[in-house]
Amino acid sequence: MIDRLLGRKRLKERIAELEGERDDAVAHMEAEERRRGEAARKRQAAEKRVNELETRVTELEDRLERAETREAAGSVDFRRVETLRPGRRDDVLARLRSLETGAEGALSAFVAADGDVPDAVSEALGERASLVRRAAPTLVYLDDAGLVSCALEPALDPEPFCGWDDSFRVEDDWFRPMGTFAFGLVRSDTFAVGVYEGDERVDLETVRTDVMDEHDKGGFSQARYERLREEQIDEHLDECREALSGVPAGLDRTVLVGERGVVKRLAEFADYTAGSDATGKPEPALDEAFAEFWTARLRVI
């Protein structure tokens, strides 16, 4: 009887020891989870702050450039800036095409985002040539009589060029949807890709995935929430890749727009990429992004 009592006592002591070890392990696990969650929160806060600072730096650099330009060139600025939706865009393109000059009376150029302003443009614009650098990437149109002096931002950038002729070089496929092509919108939870013949959509595929946001976090720790959300986004992008892989071969081009970080992960499927703030259900969001992409920006120099 005593042995049985002693045996039970030893078992109870061992149980207590194991329960203590378990409680220590649980406490360590919870502390580690809290640490990871705090690290994730700090990382998110740091990323947000970095984005805010980068935006602020860009704003200040732009203000500084403008201030230096004004100081050096007597307060030079664009005379007018206008966003050209498709109807208005086509009117402006028609007017540019209608101008005919003598030999070498019309200067056309394209200046890339990281390219130099051509000498011919600098010579023609003088102190206002700095505005071209601010507008790049952009097309530039000037005539020798000073009647036309503008920068026009296209949807699809051509290769850089510069030259005088008797009319302006204005190609439709820089500004308008031409030929047969694919156009897609991708966000972390939304995807739509259409096949277009000109501006008419002839095929459509969409993907919509429920991806957690802060409202869905519930009782999850920050680290677990981040992990689950990233897994959902990865699954969503796998479906997007499958849809893009099914785009017909032989198209003139594929354009992909949307959240820049997400677009970057699918860039291998696209000939052209761009950012877009279009949101909502896949089909109307795609329509919004499509109209936005083919919008031009006119800056009168």
C-alpha positions as CSV (number, residue, x, y, z in Angstrom):
1,M,0.0,0.0,0.0
2,I,2.8,2.4,0.9
3,D,4.6,1.5,-2.3
4,R,1.4,2.3,-4.3
5,L,1.1,5.6,-2.4
6,L,4.8,6.4,-3.0
7,G,4.4,5.4,-6.7
8,R,1.5,7.7,-7.1
9,K,3.4,10.5,-5.3
10,R,6.3,10.2,-7.8
11,L,3.9,10.2,-10.7
12,K,2.2,13.3,-9.4
13,E,5.5,15.0,-8.9
14,R,6.5,14.0,-12.5
15,I,3.2,15.3,-13.8
16,A,3.8,18.6,-12.0
17,E,7.3,18.8,-13.4
18,L,6.0,18.2,-16.9
19,E,3.1,20.6,-16.5
20,G,5.7,23.2,-15.3
21,E,7.8,22.5,-18.4
22,R,4.7,22.7,-20.6
23,D,3.7,26.0,-19.0
24,D,7.2,27.4,-19.6
25,A,7.2,26.2,-23.2
26,V,3.7,27.8,-23.7
27,A,4.9,31.1,-22.1
28,H,8.0,31.0,-24.3
29,M,5.9,30.3,-27.4
30,E,3.5,33.1,-26.6
31,A,6.4,35.5,-25.9
32,E,8.0,34.5,-29.2
33,E,4.7,35.0,-31.0
34,R,4.3,38.5,-29.4
35,R,7.9,39.3,-30.4
36,R,7.2,38.3,-34.0
37,G,3.9,40.2,-34.0
38,E,5.6,43.3,-32.6
39,A,8.4,42.9,-35.2
40,A,5.8,42.6,-38.0
41,R,4.0,45.7,-36.7
42,K,7.2,47.6,-36.5
43,R,8.1,46.5,-40.0
44,Q,4.7,47.6,-41.3
45,A,5.1,50.9,-39.5
46,A,8.6,51.3,-40.9
47,E,7.5,50.5,-44.5
48,K,4.6,53.0,-44.2
49,R,7.0,55.6,-42.9
50,V,9.5,54.9,-45.7
51,N,6.7,55.3,-48.3
52,E,5.6,58.6,-46.7
53,L,9.2,59.9,-46.6
54,E,9.8,58.8,-50.2
55,T,6.6,60.6,-51.3
56,R,7.7,63.7,-49.3
57,V,11.2,63.6,-50.7
58,T,9.7,63.4,-54.3
59,E,7.5,66.4,-53.5
60,L,10.3,68.4,-52.1
61,E,12.7,67.5,-55.0
62,D,10.0,68.6,-57.4
63,R,9.5,71.9,-55.5
64,L,13.3,72.4,-55.4
65,E,13.6,71.7,-59.1
66,R,10.8,74.1,-59.9
67,A,12.3,76.7,-57.6
68,E,15.8,76.3,-59.2
69,T,14.2,76.4,-62.7
70,R,12.3,79.6,-61.8
71,E,15.4,81.2,-60.3
72,A,17.5,80.2,-63.3
73,A,15.0,80.9,-66.0
74,G,12.7,83.6,-64.7
75,S,9.9,81.6,-63.2
76,V,9.5,79.1,-66.1
77,D,6.4,76.9,-65.8
78,F,4.0,75.1,-68.1
79,R,1.4,77.4,-69.6
80,R,-1.3,74.8,-69.3
81,V,-1.7,71.2,-68.2
82,E,-4.7,69.1,-69.4
83,T,-5.7,65.4,-69.0
84,L,-7.0,64.2,-72.3
85,R,-9.7,61.5,-72.2
86,P,-10.1,59.5,-75.4
87,G,-12.4,61.9,-77.3
88,R,-10.5,65.0,-76.4
89,R,-7.2,63.1,-77.0
90,D,-8.2,62.2,-80.6
91,D,-9.1,65.9,-81.3
92,V,-5.7,67.0,-80.1
93,L,-3.9,64.3,-82.2
94,A,-5.9,65.4,-85.3
95,R,-4.9,69.0,-84.8
96,L,-1.2,68.0,-84.5
97,R,-1.5,65.9,-87.7
98,S,-3.2,68.8,-89.6
99,L,-0.2,71.1,-89.2
100,E,2.0,71.2,-92.3
101,T,5.1,73.3,-92.6
102,G,8.0,73.8,-95.0
103,A,10.9,71.4,-95.1
104,E,12.2,70.8,-91.6
105,G,9.6,73.1,-90.0
106,A,8.1,70.6,-87.5
107,L,10.2,69.1,-84.7
108,S,9.0,65.8,-83.1
109,A,10.9,64.0,-80.3
110,F,10.4,61.4,-77.6
111,V,12.4,61.9,-74.4
112,A,12.5,58.8,-72.1
113,A,12.3,59.1,-68.3
114,D,16.0,58.6,-67.9
115,G,17.0,60.1,-71.2
116,D,18.7,63.4,-72.2
117,V,16.8,66.3,-73.8
118,P,18.0,66.3,-77.4
119,D,20.1,69.3,-78.5
120,A,17.5,70.2,-81.2
121,V,14.8,70.5,-78.5
122,S,17.1,72.5,-76.2
123,E,18.0,74.9,-79.0
124,A,14.4,75.4,-80.0
125,L,13.1,75.9,-76.4
126,G,16.0,77.7,-74.9
127,E,15.3,78.4,-71.2
128,R,12.1,76.4,-71.3
129,A,13.9,73.2,-72.2
130,S,14.0,72.3,-68.5
131,L,10.2,71.7,-68.7
132,V,10.8,68.8,-71.0
133,R,12.9,67.1,-68.4
134,R,10.1,67.6,-65.8
135,A,7.5,66.1,-68.2
136,A,9.6,63.0,-69.3
137,P,8.8,60.4,-70.4
138,T,7.1,62.5,-73.1
139,L,6.7,63.4,-76.7
140,V,7.7,66.9,-77.7
141,Y,6.1,68.8,-80.6
142,L,7.5,72.2,-81.8
143,D,7.3,74.2,-85.0
144,D,9.6,76.8,-86.3
145,A,7.0,79.6,-86.1
146,G,6.3,79.0,-82.4
147,L,2.6,78.2,-83.0
148,V,3.0,74.7,-81.4
149,S,5.0,74.1,-78.3
150,C,3.9,71.1,-76.2
151,A,4.8,67.9,-74.4
152,L,2.3,65.0,-74.8
153,E,2.6,61.9,-72.6
154,P,1.6,58.7,-74.6
155,A,0.2,55.5,-73.2
156,L,2.9,53.4,-74.9
157,D,6.4,54.8,-75.0
158,P,8.2,54.6,-78.4
159,E,11.9,54.4,-78.7
160,P,13.6,57.8,-78.2
161,F,13.9,59.8,-81.4
162,C,14.2,63.4,-82.5
163,G,14.0,65.0,-85.9
164,W,12.7,67.9,-88.0
165,D,10.3,67.3,-90.9
166,D,7.4,69.0,-92.7
167,S,4.8,67.6,-90.3
168,F,4.7,66.1,-86.8
169,R,5.3,62.4,-86.2
170,V,2.1,61.2,-84.5
171,E,1.5,57.4,-84.4
172,D,-1.9,56.1,-83.4
173,D,-0.6,53.1,-81.5
174,W,1.3,55.3,-79.0
175,F,-2.0,56.7,-77.8
176,R,-4.9,54.5,-78.8
177,P,-5.7,50.8,-78.5
178,M,-4.7,49.3,-81.8
179,G,-4.6,45.7,-83.2
180,T,-5.3,42.7,-81.1
181,F,-3.8,42.7,-77.6
182,A,-4.4,41.6,-74.0
183,F,-5.0,44.1,-71.2
184,G,-5.0,43.1,-67.6
185,L,-5.6,44.6,-64.1
186,V,-4.1,42.9,-61.1
187,R,-4.5,43.7,-57.4
188,S,-3.7,41.6,-54.3
189,D,-7.3,40.3,-54.4
190,T,-8.6,41.1,-57.8
191,F,-7.6,40.2,-61.4
192,A,-9.2,40.6,-64.8
193,V,-7.6,40.2,-68.2
194,G,-9.3,40.9,-71.5
195,V,-8.5,40.3,-75.1
196,Y,-9.2,43.4,-77.2
197,E,-9.6,44.2,-80.9
198,G,-8.9,47.9,-80.8
199,D,-11.1,49.3,-78.0
200,E,-13.6,46.4,-78.1
201,R,-13.2,43.6,-75.6
202,V,-13.8,40.2,-77.2
203,D,-12.8,37.9,-74.3
204,L,-12.6,38.2,-70.5
205,E,-11.3,36.2,-67.6
206,T,-11.5,37.2,-63.9
207,V,-10.3,36.1,-60.6
208,R,-11.5,37.3,-57.2
209,T,-9.9,36.0,-54.0
210,D,-10.9,36.7,-50.4
211,V,-7.7,38.1,-48.9
212,M,-7.6,39.1,-45.3
213,D,-7.4,42.7,-44.3
214,E,-7.2,44.3,-40.9
215,H,-10.9,43.9,-40.3
216,D,-10.6,40.2,-40.7
217,K,-7.7,39.9,-38.3
218,G,-9.9,38.8,-35.4
219,G,-8.0,36.9,-32.7
220,F,-5.0,36.2,-34.9
221,S,-1.6,37.3,-33.7
222,Q,0.1,39.9,-36.1
223,A,2.6,37.3,-37.3
224,R,0.0,34.7,-38.0
225,Y,-2.2,37.3,-39.7
226,E,0.7,38.4,-41.9
227,R,1.6,34.8,-42.8
228,L,-2.0,33.8,-43.7
229,R,-2.6,36.9,-45.7
230,E,0.7,36.4,-47.7
231,E,-0.3,32.8,-48.4
232,Q,-3.7,34.0,-49.7
233,I,-2.0,36.5,-52.0
234,D,0.4,33.9,-53.2
235,E,-2.5,31.6,-54.1
236,H,-4.3,34.5,-55.8
237,L,-1.2,35.3,-57.9
238,D,-0.9,31.6,-58.9
239,E,-4.4,31.8,-60.3
240,C,-3.5,35.0,-62.1
241,R,-0.4,33.3,-63.6
242,E,-2.6,30.4,-64.8
243,A,-5.0,32.9,-66.4
244,L,-2.2,34.9,-68.1
245,S,-0.6,31.6,-69.3
246,G,-3.9,31.0,-71.1
247,V,-3.8,34.3,-73.1
248,P,-3.8,33.5,-76.8
249,A,-0.5,33.4,-78.6
250,G,0.3,35.8,-81.4
251,L,-1.2,38.9,-79.8
252,D,0.4,42.3,-80.7
253,R,1.2,43.0,-77.0
254,T,0.2,42.3,-73.4
255,V,-0.3,45.3,-71.0
256,L,-0.6,44.7,-67.3
257,V,-1.5,47.4,-64.8
258,G,-2.5,47.6,-61.1
259,E,-0.7,47.6,-57.7
260,R,2.9,48.2,-58.6
261,G,4.3,45.6,-56.2
262,V,1.9,42.9,-57.4
263,V,2.3,43.8,-61.1
264,K,6.1,43.5,-60.6
265,R,5.6,39.8,-59.6
266,L,3.8,39.1,-62.8
267,A,5.9,41.3,-65.1
268,E,7.2,38.3,-67.1
269,F,3.8,38.0,-68.7
270,A,3.6,41.6,-70.0
271,D,5.2,43.7,-72.6
272,Y,4.2,46.9,-70.8
273,T,3.4,47.6,-67.2
274,A,2.0,50.6,-65.3
275,G,0.4,51.5,-62.0
276,S,-3.4,51.8,-61.6
277,D,-5.6,52.8,-58.7
278,A,-8.7,51.1,-60.2
279,T,-10.6,49.1,-57.6
280,G,-13.9,47.3,-57.2
281,K,-15.3,44.2,-58.9
282,P,-13.0,42.7,-61.6
283,E,-14.9,43.7,-64.8
284,P,-15.8,47.3,-63.9
285,A,-12.3,47.8,-62.4
286,L,-10.8,46.5,-65.7
287,D,-12.9,49.0,-67.7
288,E,-11.8,51.9,-65.4
289,A,-8.1,50.9,-65.7
290,F,-8.4,50.5,-69.5
291,A,-9.8,54.0,-69.9
292,E,-7.2,55.4,-67.5
293,F,-4.3,53.8,-69.3
294,W,-5.3,55.3,-72.7
295,T,-5.6,58.8,-71.2
296,A,-2.9,61.2,-72.3
297,R,-1.4,64.2,-70.5
298,L,-0.9,67.4,-72.4
299,R,1.5,70.1,-71.2
300,V,1.7,73.3,-73.1
301,I,5.3,74.7,-73.0
